Amino acid sequence: RAIGATPGEIRVQIILEMVFLTILAGLIGIIVGSMLLFLINVGTASLEDFPFANPTVPLMIVFGAFSIMITLGILIGFIPAERAVSIKPIDALRDE
């Protein structure tokens, strides 16, 4: 706000940052989870009596979890956005 941003612009910026970080974390989680499932499949391929051989996750579950995560990221982003808007510019500059 000290350089002329409106409270609405600050809210949007912080929420967009939160969405970006949420999407990034979700994609990393999907990649790591897929790699772990692949390693489990490779490791248990020779075990015939293993009860958890060939685990899979339906794609709809992945998309659903990703959608919920993004929605929660947006909702949780409102907390720091409102806190940032409520701080006076002079107080924010003084703390840095």
C-alpha positions in Angstrom: 0.0 0.0 0.0 2.9 2.3 0.6 3.6 2.5 -3.2 -0.1 2.9 -4.2 -1.7 -0.5 -4.2 -5.3 -0.6 -3.2 -6.5 -3.1 -0.5 -8.2 -5.1 -3.2 -5.0 -5.4 -5.3 -3.2 -6.6 -2.2 -5.8 -9.2 -1.5 -5.7 -10.5 -5.1 -1.9 -10.7 -5.1 -1.8 -12.7 -1.8 -4.5 -15.0 -2.9 -2.9 -15.6 -6.3 0.4 -16.4 -4.5 -1.4 -18.9 -2.3 -3.1 -20.5 -5.3 0.3 -20.7 -7.1 2.0 -22.3 -4.1 -1.0 -24.7 -3.6 -0.9 -25.9 -7.3 2.9 -26.3 -7.1 2.7 -28.4 -3.9 -0.2 -30.4 -5.4 1.8 -31.2 -8.6 4.9 -32.2 -6.6 2.7 -34.4 -4.4 1.1 -36.1 -7.4 4.6 -36.7 -9.0 6.1 -38.1 -5.8 3.0 -40.2 -5.1 3.1 -41.6 -8.6 6.8 -42.5 -8.3 6.1 -44.2 -5.0 3.3 -46.2 -6.4 5.5 -47.2 -9.3 8.3 -48.3 -6.9 5.8 -50.3 -4.8 4.5 -52.0 -8.0 8.0 -52.9 -9.0 9.0 -54.0 -5.6 6.0 -56.3 -5.1 5.7 -57.6 -8.6 7.5 -60.9 -7.7 5.4 -61.4 -4.5 2.3 -63.4 -5.4 0.7 -63.6 -2.0 1.4 -60.0 -1.1 -2.1 -58.4 -0.2 -1.2 -54.9 -1.5 0.3 -55.9 -4.8 -0.3 -53.5 -7.7 -1.8 -50.6 -5.8 -3.6 -47.9 -7.9 -5.4 -44.6 -7.4 -8.2 -43.7 -9.7 -7.6 -40.5 -11.7 -10.9 -39.0 -10.5 -9.7 -39.3 -6.8 -6.5 -37.4 -7.8 -8.4 -34.7 -9.6 -10.9 -34.4 -6.7 -8.2 -34.1 -4.1 -6.4 -31.6 -6.2 -9.6 -29.5 -6.6 -10.3 -29.6 -2.9 -6.7 -28.6 -2.2 -7.0 -25.6 -4.5 -10.3 -24.6 -3.0 -8.9 -24.8 0.5 -5.8 -22.8 -0.6 -8.0 -20.0 -1.8 -10.1 -20.0 1.3 -7.1 -20.1 3.6 -5.4 -17.4 1.5 -8.0 -14.9 2.8 -6.5 -15.0 6.3 -3.1 -13.5 5.4 -4.7 -11.3 2.8 -7.0 -9.6 5.3 -4.1 -9.4 7.8 -1.9 -7.7 5.2 -4.7 -5.2 4.2 -5.3 -4.3 7.9 -1.7 -3.3 8.5 -0.8 0.4 8.1 1.9 1.0 5.5 4.1 2.9 7.9 4.0 0.0 10.4 4.9 -2.5 7.7 7.8 -0.4 6.5 9.0 0.1 10.1 9.2 -3.7 10.7 11.4 -4.3 7.7 
